[in-house]
Every structure is written in C-alpha cells, then in structure tokens.
Amino acid sequence: MTEPAFVDLHCHTRASFDSLASPAGVVRSAAARGLTHLAITDHDRIEGALRARDLAPARLTVIIGEEVKTAQGDLICLFLERAIRPGMSAVETVAAAREQGGLVGIPHPFDRFRNSLLREAGLASLAGLVDWVETYNARVLGPSGNERATAFAREHGLPGVAVSDAHSVIEVAVAYSVLSGDPSTPAGLLAALPTARLVRHRASYLVRGVTPLAKVIQRLRGNRRIEPVR
C-alpha cells in the first residue's frame, strides 16, 4: 500500500506582513512533526516559499503557493512559478493561476474577521472555478465559520481540507489533511483531494507542544487529542 501523505496547504512565513516565522524554522518544524507536504502561502508574494523550498529536508515537499488578495476576497493559489499580483477580480486571479498550471482553493471562506471570499452570497457562483475549500481552518474563531464552509463544500461537491494557516512556528501542523496518493504535482494533488481525511488538534496542542506526526500515524484511531473533522 502507498504511504499516506500528511499535507498542510496553508502556511505563512515572515515574507507575510503578519508573520515572524522564518522559512527555515517553518520547514524544520514541519519535517519534525511528520508533514510530508507543506504549501507556503504568503500574502501576495512567493519569496518565502522559494526560500523554504531551498531549505526543506528531502523528506518534506514544499509547494510554492500564494494567498492572493483579490477584489472579492482571498484565494490560495498553488504550484506557482511567479507571484500573482493582488487586486484583480477572483475570476482573473483563478485564470492567472491556471496559466501557470496551478490549483486554486478558497481559504477561511466565511471568516467575518478576514478578507473571506464567500461573505457575500452572490459569490457562490465561483465554486465551479476552484479545486477545494478549507472546511477546517485552525485560525477561524468559533465553530460557525468552519461549519458553514463544510456545508458549502458539500453543497457544491468540492473537496474539503484542514489547514493550520500557521503564522508562527508552533502552529505548523496544528491541522492538516491525510491524503492517499502523491500530492507533489498539480495532477497528483487534484486526484488526492477527494481522499482527504481532515485532522485537527485541540487547543492544548498549542500549549503543550506538537506531537510528531510520525507517532500520530499510529494513533489516528482512538487518540483523544486528535479529532477527525466531520
């Protein structure tokens, strides 16, 4: 059987205006905690992702990504070769990512405290243009935002993923998805997304430190500190 992939598709470094985490620290922590794939998605730039890719150990695949601020809200664009400029419409941003062979997801879609894409009901028409929805974002305050995201993904037949949205080293892998297949390429990730098993850690995870995912593999059943996201 193919080994599962442990994947976090939304993580920031200090290339983002709101993070102080170094690329070196982020990839070191991701590898130590057992992630096999990590998307670095700094706000409107990819320099941090490129640096992280250069520093990543062999057992960790870094996906070059960007959290792009569109005119309607944020989008996550992955497998980029160059940064996508902010401020375009969501449709134009998706097109720009596709031109590079990239994939696109909707981050924290209903978070009222951030630049979330689906706060306006009319934007639901964009569902047909994207590849996944963050149905569990560890930085969403309160349960309603993630619950609405889960309902939206189900309604529109989109895969859901769990992400840390880490802005500090300690947050890396606080939430992640377990995928079957090899998500190292756009085609591979697209094929693997429907198999996603979403995993999150309780709040004590941040206080007491991170359990290496190498051990988590053996604890996915019956470990009270780890909850599959329904």
N, C-alpha and C positions, 0 to 999 in steps of 0.2 A: 504494500500500500504506500502511496505517496505521503510523505510527511506533511502535516498541516502547515500553513503559513500563518504567522501571527503579525497582523498588519494594523498600523495606525496611520490613517490617511489625512491627518490634520495636526500639524505641529509647527511651532514657531521658534525662531532663533532671534538673537539680538539684531538681526537685519530688519526685524519688525520694530516699529516705533514703540510698541508696548511690551517688549520682552528684553530681558537682560541675559538670556541663556546663550552661552557660546555654542557655535556649531560643534566644537569638539566635545563639550560636555553633554550635549543632546545625544550625539551618536554613541558616545561611550555609555551613557545610561541606557539607551535603547538596546544596545547589544547585551549589556549586563543583565537586563531584565527579560531577555529572551525574545524580543521582537526580531522577526526575520525581514520585515519590510517597513520602512518609515518614509512617509511623504513629508518633506519640509515645504511648508506653505506660508511663507512670509507675506506680509501685506504688500502687494503691488511691486514685488521685486523677487529676484531669484538668486542674488549673490550668496545669501546664506545657505541656500540649498546646494549650490555648486560647491561651496566650501565644505559643507557637511559630506557630500558625496566623496570628495577627495580624502577626507579624514576617516571615513567609515571603515571598520574592520571587514574582512572578507565575508563574515557570516551575516552581515547586515546589508541589505539593498536599500539605498536611498533613492527615492523617486523625486525628481525635480518638479516642484509644484509652486503654485502661487495662489493666495487668496486675493482675488481681484475685486476691487470696489467698482461695481457697475452703477449706472444711473438708477437702477431699481433696487439694488441690494448686492450682497456679496455672493461670489461664486468661487468654488475651488476648481482650479484647472491643473491637471497633472500631465506628466510626461512632456514637459516643455523644453524647447531649445533656447528660447528667448522670452523675456518678460512681455506680458500683455499690458498695454497701457490702461490705466484706470479711467473711469468716466464715460466709457462707451455704454450703449444700451446692453442689456443682458443678452439679447439676440446677437448683437455684434460681437460680444465677448465670447460667446459659445462658438461662433464662426471662426474667430481668431484662434481659439484653442484647436478646433478641428483642422485648421490649415496646417498646424504643426503635428497632426496625428494624435492630439491629446484627448483626454477624457475630462468630463465635467460633472461636478456634483454640487448639491445645494447644502451649504453649512448652516447650522443652527436656524432653520427656516422660519421659526415662529418666535424667536427670542426678542422680546419687546425692548430689551436694553441695548441691542446691537443693530447693525445695518443688515437686517434679515430680509431675504428676498420675498418671502410669502406673507408678509404682514398685510398686504392688500390682496383681497380675494381675487381680483382680476388677473393677477399674475400666475394663477394656477395653470394657465394655458402653456406656461413654459415647461411643464412637466414632461412633455414629449420631446424636449430638446436635451435633457440631461441623462446621466447614467446611473446616479444613485442619490439618495437623500441621507443626511445624517439624522438617523432616528434616535440616536443617543449621543449627545454632545455633553461631555463631563462638565463644561462650564456654564451650561444653561441653568439658571436659578429657578428652582421649583420644578415640579413634575409636568406641568401643563404644556410647556414648550416642546418637550420630547414626546409627550403623548400625542400632541397634535401632529408632530412630524411623522410618527409611526402611522397614524390614521391616514395621513396624506399619501405616504408611500404605498400603503395597501390599496387605497382607492385608485391610484394611478398605475399600479403594477410595477413599481420601482423597487430595486433592492435597497435595503436599509443597512447602514453601517454604524458602528460605535467608534467614537474618536475621543482622544484626550483633549484636543485643542490646546495642547500644552503651551504655556508661555514661560514656564520655568522648568528646570531640570527635574525637579521632584515630581512634576505632573506627567512626565513621559510614561506612556503605557498605563495611565490610570483607567483608560478604557481602550478597547481595541476589538478587532474582528478576527475570528479564526476562519480561514478560507481553505477550501480544497482546490488544488491546482497551483500553478505558478503565476503569481500576480506581478512578475517583474517587467512585463510588457503591457502595452495598452490592450492588446487582444487577450492576453492571459488574465489580466485583472477583470476585464469585462466578462469573460467566461466564468471567473471565480466568484464574482459578486453575488449571484443568486444562492451560493452555498454558505453565505456568511452566517456564522454564529456569533452573536454580539455578547461581549463580556464587559462587565464594569466592576469596579471595586467600591466598597463602602467608603464613607468619609474617613474612617480610621486608617485607610490606606495611605493617605497623605501625611497623617500624623506619625504613624509607626514605621514608615518606610515601605519600600516596594518589595513584594515577594518576587524573586526571579521567575520569569515565565517558564524556564526550564523545569521548575518544580510544579508550576501551575498545570503543565501538560498532564501530570499525574494526578492532579487534584480537581480537574474540571467537573468531576462528579462528586457531589457531597461536601464541597468546601463552602462553608457558610460565608466566608469573606468574599466569595466570587459569585456573582449573580448573572445568569443568562438574561439578556434583555428580551422581553416578550414583544 
